């Protein structure tokens, strides 16, 4: 039996809530990713894979993009992020991370780095 791991129903309310309450940094990056604007690649916002919800996901590239705010720098958060990354990597999905500061101060650099990770 094939188990669905993308966008499982129990996570839908949480995904919706995260979309409604995006950080300004997520909103800024989303403005440049939505509607296939970045090299004609489709991104999904607050896409879940397994029990984890990503900030952004491009299925074509098997690429997760995470925007890390201050809460990601505690030891427990770093352990959780490592567990998430290992899970995604085990599925052949690459994870790239940017800080809020990078999005705010170097958006063009962030977008260029995302494109550098495209294979297709």
Backbone torsions as a table, in degrees:
resi	resn	phi	psi	omega
1	UNK	NA	135.3	-178.9
2	UNK	-90.4	122.4	-179.6
3	UNK	-93.4	130.2	177.8
4	UNK	-74.8	126.9	178.9
5	UNK	-111.9	-15.0	-179.7
6	UNK	-93.7	132.0	174.4
7	UNK	48.2	55.2	177.5
8	UNK	-64.8	140.6	-175.3
9	UNK	-52.0	-44.0	-177.1
10	UNK	-59.3	-22.5	-178.7
11	UNK	-90.4	-5.5	-176.1
12	UNK	-56.3	-48.4	179.6
13	UNK	-60.3	-39.9	179.8
14	UNK	-66.8	-41.4	178.6
15	UNK	-61.7	-44.3	178.1
16	UNK	-60.2	-45.0	-179.7
17	UNK	-61.7	-42.9	178.7
18	UNK	-64.0	-38.0	177.7
19	UNK	-64.5	-42.7	-179.3
20	UNK	-67.4	-28.0	-175.2
21	UNK	-115.7	38.4	179.5
22	UNK	-60.7	150.2	174.6
23	UNK	-73.1	159.6	176.5
24	UNK	-58.6	-30.4	-178.5
25	UNK	-72.3	-41.1	175.4
26	UNK	-63.7	-42.5	180.0
27	UNK	-62.1	-42.5	178.7
28	UNK	-60.6	-48.5	-179.0
29	UNK	-67.0	-40.9	-179.8
30	UNK	-58.8	-36.0	179.4
31	UNK	-57.3	-28.4	-178.4
32	UNK	-98.6	-11.0	-179.1
33	UNK	-101.8	-30.5	-173.5
34	UNK	-65.5	160.7	177.6
35	UNK	56.5	36.0	175.4
36	UNK	56.6	31.8	-175.2
37	UNK	-72.3	-28.6	-176.4
38	UNK	-93.7	99.4	178.2
39	UNK	52.9	34.8	177.6
40	UNK	58.4	34.9	177.2
41	UNK	-104.3	133.6	179.7
42	UNK	-86.3	125.3	175.7
43	UNK	-114.4	146.8	173.5
44	UNK	-113.9	144.5	-178.7
45	UNK	-103.5	137.4	179.9
46	UNK	53.2	51.8	179.1
47	UNK	-91.3	131.9	179.9
48	UNK	-99.5	143.5	176.0
49	UNK	-132.9	118.3	-172.3
50	UNK	63.4	-134.8	178.7
51	UNK	-94.5	9.3	-176.5
52	UNK	-108.5	142.5	177.6
53	UNK	-109.3	125.0	-179.3
54	UNK	-89.5	157.9	172.0
55	UNK	-71.1	-50.8	179.8
56	UNK	-142.6	145.9	-179.6
57	UNK	-141.1	132.9	173.7
58	UNK	-114.8	108.0	-176.9
59	UNK	-65.6	-40.3	-178.8
60	UNK	-55.7	-39.9	-177.8
61	UNK	-95.5	-8.5	-172.1
62	UNK	50.9	56.4	-173.3
63	UNK	-130.6	125.6	175.0
64	UNK	-104.8	136.3	174.9
65	UNK	-118.5	126.2	179.5
66	UNK	-117.3	137.4	175.0
67	UNK	-108.1	117.5	-174.4
68	UNK	-102.4	119.6	172.6
69	UNK	-93.2	-171.5	-176.8
70	UNK	-55.1	-34.4	-176.6
71	UNK	-63.6	-18.5	-177.3
72	UNK	-82.8	-3.6	-173.4
73	UNK	-99.7	0.7	174.5
74	UNK	-76.7	160.0	-178.1
75	UNK	-61.8	-43.7	-178.6
76	UNK	-66.1	-37.8	178.1
77	UNK	-67.0	-38.3	179.2
78	UNK	-66.5	-37.4	176.0
79	UNK	-64.1	-43.6	178.9
80	UNK	-62.9	-45.1	179.2
81	UNK	-62.4	-38.0	178.2
82	UNK	-64.2	-43.0	178.2
83	UNK	-61.2	-43.9	177.6
84	UNK	-60.2	-48.5	-178.0
85	UNK	-61.6	-43.3	178.7
86	UNK	-61.9	-39.8	177.8
87	UNK	-62.5	-49.7	179.9
88	UNK	-61.0	-44.4	179.8
89	UNK	-60.2	-35.5	179.8
90	UNK	-65.2	-19.7	177.5
91	UNK	-97.2	5.8	-178.7
92	UNK	80.4	19.2	-179.1
93	UNK	-103.5	127.4	178.9
94	UNK	-87.8	143.8	178.2
95	UNK	-118.1	128.3	170.8
96	UNK	-121.6	142.5	-174.2
97	UNK	-121.6	143.2	174.2
98	UNK	-132.6	151.8	176.1
99	UNK	-89.8	161.8	174.0
100	UNK	-54.1	-41.5	-178.1
101	UNK	-61.9	-42.8	179.1
102	UNK	-61.1	-43.1	179.7
103	UNK	-64.6	-42.2	-177.1
104	UNK	-70.7	-39.4	-171.0
105	UNK	-103.4	-16.4	-176.6
106	UNK	-145.7	54.7	-177.7
107	UNK	-57.8	-42.2	179.1
108	UNK	-60.7	-40.5	177.5
109	UNK	-63.9	-39.4	177.4
110	UNK	-62.5	-47.6	-179.1
111	UNK	-63.3	-40.1	178.1
112	UNK	-64.0	-39.6	179.4
113	UNK	-65.7	-39.3	177.2
114	UNK	-61.1	-48.3	-179.5
115	UNK	-60.5	-37.8	178.5
116	UNK	-59.3	-24.8	-179.1
117	UNK	-89.2	-0.8	177.1
118	UNK	-77.1	137.6	174.5
119	UNK	-100.8	-25.6	-173.5
120	UNK	-116.8	NA	NA
